[in-house]
Amino acid sequence: MPKGLKKQIFGAMLLALGLVGVVLSGTWNSQPDLFDIVLIAGGIGLWLYGAFEKRRHRDRSPKAPPTSAVQPSPGKIPAAISKKNAPP
């Protein structure tokens, strides 16, 4: 699991809970609570922190060495070899 993904998921959950609270308070004709606003702000902050952490981890990870352009897949015999060994 990439670094920072758990923080992003938890932040999205907090954001969703805060938005549900705001929507429900709007349907009951009342003002949103401060708790809902704090959940939304905390969710956005945590989600952004996880996104930056994931990007920073991805940029610091070592790059994979390049592979050769042509590699035979396992189980298949290349055409040049099969023609040499084919019966006449």
Secondary structure, DSSP 8 states (H G I E B T S, - for coil): --TTHHHHHHHHHHHHHHHHHHHHHHHTT----HHHHHHHHHHHHHHHHHHHHHHHHHHHS-------S----TT---HHHHHHSS--
